[in-house]
Amino acid sequence: QVQLVESGGGLVQPGGSLRLSCAASGSIFTISRMGWYRQAPGMERELVARITSTGSAYYKDSVQGRFSISRDNAKSTVYLQMNSLKPEDTAVYYCNLAIFNRTWSQYWGQGTQVTVSS
């Protein structure tokens, strides 16, 4: 069994910052790709940022330069540092990890609400 626990969401004013964390625990042999997705009301879930096992990162165009994804392999944790937040960043944020136990599987966090509003 693998569990993902997210933390760090909340309410922030435009221009503010938040840092999301997603920690994996349980039967984990190795983790390859780690990513953050978000889903706003009435919208489809979309990829925000992703980082490979070698540290190569991808960002959605609208967050490039404002968000930074990182990982701590020793802690099986992925982070999303979000700066210069805008109201359009408001969404539920989900982490997604590709984990090898007996086979490769994708796991989702429970989601954490990020609200950017004055």
C-alpha angles and dihedrals in degrees: 000000000000126000129193120200120192127198141165106067125129148116118313136168121247109280092028131119138236134180120213123200131194119189123191123206139170131050101002125155097172141338123219119173120024123188148168124225130181136203124198121197111286092006134105121254110266136193113252103174139345135190128197128219089263093052100257109149135205126194135192108248095245093057099039109125093014103061128052126193122203139164139212107206094189089059096036087233135138124198135200116200108198119194133174090023119200131201089251089063089069108121145105108281121213130189119219124196132185104218131183115214110140088332138002114280137164119236130195130209121231093255131250126223119238115189122183111192141132 
